[in-house]
Structure formats: C-alpha cells, structure tokens
Amino acid sequence: MKLVDTIKQDKILFATTKTLLIIICLLSILGISAWSFAKAYEYEIYPLVKINSISLSGKSPQKALKDLEANVIKDTEKIIIEVNDKKIVTTLKDLGIKLQSSQTISEAYGIGRTANFLKTDKNIHLAIAINQDIISETIKKFDAEIIKPATDAKVYIENGEIKIKKEENGATIDFKGAEQAFQGIAFGKNYIYKINTKIEFPQVAQADLMETKANAQKILDREITLVLDNKTFSPSLEQKWEMLVIEGKTISFSNKGIDEYLLAISNKVNVKAVPQRIYEDGAIETEGKDGLILDTEKALAEIKIALSGEKTQVALAMKEDKRKISHINRPFTPGLYPGKYIEVNLATQTLYQMEGQSVVGSHRVSSGKPGMSTPTGTYSILSKVNRAYSSTYNLYMPYWMAFVGSKYGLHELPEWANGYKEGQNHLGIPVSHGCVRLGIGDAAQVYNWAEVGTPVYIHS
C-alpha cells in the first residue's frame, strides 16, 4: 500500500514539474518575443496605430509628424463657416484654432508604451484646440445679430414714471460637435463648418420685477427734507432715483448717487479753509483760516435711513475743516539792501519795489522770450529817459530805465512806429527782446520812485 502511494505522489510531482517547465518555457518565449518586438520598434510607432485612418505604423515620431502635417490643411488656407445660412470666409488661424500635431504624435508613440500600453483603440484623432471666444467674435464682426446676449428685464424711470423694460432672449453658438467638424476640415474632407445657434434665456423676466417696481415707487413717494440751520433741501424724484441701485429684483442704496446730491448741497453751504502760507524763515505770508464743511459721511447714513422709511427729516451737520500749512519760498529777498532796490523774479514774472525789509510795490512784467533772455545778476539804474527810442526795433519805450548799458532796461509796454501799443495781455509772459516791460501806470510809478543808482537784482 505504501508503495502504491509513493508511486502516485511521484507521478503528481512529475506532472507538476512538467507543467511548470512548460509555463516557464512559454513565458520565456513570450518575454523574448516582447523584448524583440520592443527592440524592433524602440524608436518607432507600434503597428496598427493610426491618426484619422492615416497609418503611422513603423514610423519614427519625426517622420510621422512630417506625414501628418502633409495631410492636414495649413492654418492660412481658406475655410467657410456657415451660420444660419450665412457664410463667412476665414482661416483656422483667424479663428484661433490650432492643430496640435506634435501632441497627437506623442500620444500615438505612447500607445503600447507607458500609461497607454492597454489602449485597444489604436485609431486616434488629431488633437485640436478650439477657442470658442475667438470664433464667436469672428461671427459677431460679420453679423452682430447672430450672437447677442440675453437681456434681463429691468426697472427704469422715464418722465417721472417707473417702468419695466421687457426681457429679451439672446443667441449663442452651439459648439456641440465642433471638434468633429474641424477634424473633417483639418484633413480636407469638408471645408464648410456649419454652426448652429441656440437660444440664451434671460435670468430675470418682466413678471419677476412687479414687486420691485412697487417697492421702488414707495421709496420715490417718500417726502424727505434735509435741514441745516434755517435752510432746507428736498431731493427731487429724479435725484432720489439716482440714490437707488436696482440689480435684478434687489433694491439697495447708491453711495455714489447720494454723494453727488450732497456735493451739490456742499457747494452751497461749505466755507472752505484758507491755507496758512509760511516762508522758509518762519515768517507768515498768509495767516489763513479754518473752514466749515458739510459732514457728508453722517448725512449719507441718515439719508439711507430716510429712504428706508424710518424718518422723513434729516438734520445736516457741519464739521470743522482745519486749515493746511503750506511752506513756500519767498519770491523776493527782503533786506538785500538797506534802502531802495528793485527785484525782478523771472520765474513769477514779477517786479518788486523794495525798501529794506519791506515790499512797497509789486507789478506784473514781461521779460525776455526764449533765445533773448533777460540777463540775471545784480545791476543798478544807469540812466533814465522819459521816452526812449530803439533804432534796432523801430519802437518807443516810455519810462526807460537802463541797467545794462543801453541794451537792457526797465520800461513801459513799447509803442511801435506805426502807433501800435503792446498789449497788457502780454504781462506775465516772457515775450520781450530782453528788457523788462511794465504795464501802463506801473512803469511811471517805478520810474518816479527809482533814482539813478538804485540797485536792480534779477533772478529766476
């Protein structure tokens, strides 16, 4: 009995060993075959791989890309988009459509490799990037009525009456099947892409706004009075409308609309501050003063409460507007000389009559124009002539006061030989031939005040 059992066990062991050896042999054969296959196609696309039925079997990615590009249209070739029986001639490039050939070849090369080794469908499609916005814009340029957004119903006011504008349906492009259509265009099977439009429905209908209209009317019907001391202000129906913001079915209050209304009141009641102007040495040129302005922040909050129906009267309040301090440079130089001297500031086009620390007179002047600038520096009055004549320019110069030879001087606006008098409107503008021109009356006053030898200081 033991002998029989031993024989049975030996037979089972032999059969098992034989089976294992067969399996190992088969796996070895399969492994060698797979290795040989992979080696043979190491740099090539595997068999049976196609792109839109174009065989890429056994081709390198570079060769496959070249063959693919030879079979698709150029992005500058003319194609036709047909929308609602209207035809638009354009190109893939103008539509922003890109044929992604390199990406598709990479996918083809990956079939049987990496993550695509289990892929059974070896006929893949050319990847196409479709820009729906550019296509839509191209169609809108051709015919703006083809694509238009839906318009919600809205509440508006006309001639003091609140109305509701009816909603309108819009139209948009239905891009369903677009990629498949452009596949055909890409391979030259069809150069016409038929696009359908679909209705775009609004979000808010006329019926949705009946309650909103009624609520807006209640707000406009409220009598609101703003009181400031003995003054009263009441916004008109149109002004109250500008204080509302209606978005869909929701009513809120507009800070901008209320601020604009308060600005109009502020312009009537505000007393603006005058800045204090201080010279660099600490002396005060202008004392300035504080002002009073409308407290618009408080008023805005109170008006919102009144619009809500919680009150009918709004008490306006003023608040202090503190003067600002402005540090300025002196346009003149006090104490440059102990007695009389003349200072001309070319930057401000102003002549100052100075006596020690004090300004005893100031006048608008016109100095030399560009290219004929008035010389700067310290000079003195060399001579005085009641009415000098310039042979160079053939004109007369009343109240002439020379300070550089006979070439440059202070004088009244010139009079030309034909009787024309230089206009007062030139004062404050450098338009002279280099002299410093004074206005009518001002020149005589300076002429009678200054003496020969009076210092003249000219600076920018």
C-alpha angles and dihedrals in degrees: 000000000000090000091054092051091050092052091050092051091049091052092050092048091049092050092048092048091048091051092049092050091051091050091048090050092049092048090048091051091048092046093049090046092049091047091048090048093049091046092050091051097033093125098021139077114261122254123278093023112138138174111212087338093309106130116232096173114145094001125128115241089251093052092043091052091050092050092046093051089049089058099048128072122257116255089241095056116111119258132171129235113199117200121175090339091309116120124213120192111213143129136251088248093055089049092053091240115149125196103217097208098156092050091050093050089051089054091049092050090050094058106110089015135079115344093349097061092108095047109127100181103076096175103088130180128244108260111240127189108213119195104204093186094057092046090050092048091050090053092046091053089054095046121357092197094063093069120029132147122249113259120222120222111258141191116240140162127239125178090344094308124113112228139172121234110216120244121252130210118237134207130231136176119270103219094184108133092011095127093051091049093051089048087063092045092049092057094043095248092122129010095189121082111196112207125194125207125219132203118262111206123213121244097224124046129197092253090056092062102052092097091043090053091051092049092049090051091053090054093049091048092058114106109228123185125189114204128199116171103301095342125095130193128190122188116231123236090260092049091051089050090056087055091063131082115199114189111175105308095340125099120199135158124266116229088195094053093048092045091053090052091048090048090060089052092045091056088059101044108026120108102199122217119252111223120239110239117208128185120229091257091057097257114137116238095179123013093206124193141236120258139211121234136179114268094234095173092060092041092052092055092047093049090053089054090050092049088052088060098248094117139007101205127061120196109215119211134201125219133199118268105205117220116248124231116235121192112210139178118243112254088210136038114238118207096019087134128013094235136025121337138156121232122191119195107199093189092061095028089232133138117207126200104213132192108185107296095352135086107221097176143001130196139183112244141182115229132187119313122234109295091022099057123175109251116250125219141072118311139147138227104276100180143349127220122180093217117007126189127219113208089186093064099018094235141117124242113202118211095014116195111179119209102166110040109287094312103077129034149138115263146145121275104294127253117220122224091252090060097259114144119211108250125253087229089076092067111108091029123092102236105129129109090251103296124108109250122204130196127258109286094011092073092051091048093052091042092055093043099047124071132203105277095032107143118248118202116189123185142154 
